Amino acid sequence: MKHFKFNKYTDIAAMILLLVILLFMILGGCSLFQNIEDESVNEHDENLIVVGVSQLGSESGWRTANTESVQASFTKKNGYFLLFNNARQKQENQFKTIRSFISRRVDYIVFAPVVETGWETVLSEAKEAGIPVILMDRSVTIEDKSLYTALVGSNFVEEGEKAGRWLEKDLEEKGRSEKDINIVILKGTQGASAQVGRTVGFSTIASEHSNWNILDQEYADFTSAKGKEVMESFLKKYPDIDVVISQNDDMTFGALEAIKESGRTVGIDGEITIISFDAVMEALEMVAEGTINVDIECNPDQGKYISEVIRMLEAGEEIEKEYYVEEDVFTIDNVTEELLNKRTY
Ligand code: GZL
């Protein structure tokens, strides 16, 4: 390990600087959490339900909309005190945040698990502390389902199947049901339930078609930059790609840039069919112009549903284990009406 050598003057300066920084942090009340409301609200105000939310990151337009839906629901006006933290895609940060929520004795913990596995210990600690945990957006893979109270999210396997069924229909309409179809897949964050589910769902349908050749599939982390990088590598390796399955719109935006730079064409009049997921506004506009052939919606507007579950729990009502939000499939045939519908994301 490399050691940095300081001379004695640098040592003293470093110590003074460190003390000044520590002083500012203590006086400034620096903490892990951002309280969305003004600081005048005290989390121990008996009338407010204290909700600790660990959001996994801010990697995509979808995630931004998901965060906005949480912040719009858990307000003081609605009877909540919100503690919010962005884990920046790191499970370790989510562990730390959840443990802080436990030590602050919040009333509810809500979190979007960045990956499916590794949650048993921290969820057992929350259960020990008697704090109900609600999963948002993505799910977890654990033996003991009592470690979380409910999930409000999406059925990702169904989303993947919708993509496969749409491709079946599209090929049939084009008279290409029996033709060899070369497919590449841009996958989201490895081990995220959205990635796992969409992959399983699409692969299930693809396995029914021996003429569908999945040439390659690579993780591109749900980001536009990685989506472009992976698509560039696919285009170099495979001159005859017919279909791109991109597991979120941000990766699609990057992939479209790469395809455009390669000189190939996309969409309803192009050589390469683009199948995307999320259906954020910017992508739906591309569906309307024919660049994206189909967008499988994944609804980020989950805050109000989570708030409803909390209200039911507060009232002692029976709740379901899983709540899936309503989701649609958008093509050029129905997207215009949706865009006129004052969509919020
Ligand atoms: C899906 C969500 C995924 C989105 C991506 O519910 O977990 O994560 O599809 C986001 O845009 O990054």
Residues whose N, C-alpha, C, O or C-beta is under 5 A from the ligand:
A	BS01	GZL	E59 S60 W62 R63 D137 R138 S154 A194 F222 Q247 N248 D278 C298
